[in-house]
Amino acid sequence: MQTQASQRVRRSFNDKIDYRILHVLQKDGRISNLQLAEQVHLSPSAVFERVKRLQREGYILGYQARLSHEKLGMEVVAFVEVQLERMNPEVMQRFEQAVNASPYIARCVSTTGQADYVLTVLTSDIKHYEQLLHDTIFKLPGVTHVRSSIVLREIKSETALPLDHLLPGKARAAGSRRS
């Protein structure tokens, strides 16, 4: 059974070639247009136009290099759950602006459950993390409670999104096993 969201995607998503373009670009965002065209069996000009359309329509958000935080001296990765005193637009806006201003907060998501926000924080060591907690996170607008979990070891770090549900006949029931 398809969800309404997947039906909306299908209506705006063109075909198997768009799927293949996205699939290839997720694996290698630096692939040349000519190589991409060869892999999806289209002319380079047709692939170029499709990629531009996929960018324009928001399927492709951008391209970036994945950097090693360890090699760059960011040894501590922490997930920080934050609760705010009250969830009103003004407090949330001030909190989100302050989060965006900190280079050590790599990611911030608004969540349901115990925490209002979950942050991903990277620092050079535990002492730097403690300093960041006291000088920045505890002082963020509206913060009443903070709970940290330090990453001991990364098991999986995948940036590629699953795309199989975009292909006709490939829709999967929620919770079914991916191959």
Secondary structure as GFF3:
##gff-version 3
##sequence-region A 1 179
A	DSSP	alpha_helix	4	12	.	.	.	ID=ss1
A	DSSP	alpha_helix	16	27	.	.	.	ID=ss2
A	DSSP	alpha_helix	33	40	.	.	.	ID=ss3
A	DSSP	alpha_helix	44	56	.	.	.	ID=ss4
A	DSSP	beta_strand	76	84	.	.	.	ID=ss5
A	DSSP	alpha_helix	89	101	.	.	.	ID=ss6
A	DSSP	beta_strand	105	110	.	.	.	ID=ss7
A	DSSP	beta_strand	117	123	.	.	.	ID=ss8
A	DSSP	alpha_helix	126	135	.	.	.	ID=ss9
A	DSSP	three_ten_helix	137	139	.	.	.	ID=ss10
A	DSSP	beta_strand	143	150	.	.	.	ID=ss11
A	DSSP	three_ten_helix	164	166	.	.	.	ID=ss12
###
